[in-house]
């Protein structure tokens, strides 16, 4: 069973692939593509912030 972090990364990869496909082939993008773009951007930012603030990134 995948961990929560692994599952979150898989979801991010799928959403990023959908966004990339929409950029490559805009005519084929569904009507809800702008919502997927915003959700993906928000999740990417939150994931990167958790990586920056993670316990392994202390500057002591």
Number of C-alpha atoms within 10 A of each C-alpha: 5 8 7 9 10 11 12 14 14 13 14 18 14 13 19 17 12 17 21 13 13 17 12 11 10 12 8 11 15 10 8 8 15 13 10 16 17 12 14 20 16 11 17 17 12 12 16 11 11 11 12 12 11 10 8 8 9 8 4 3
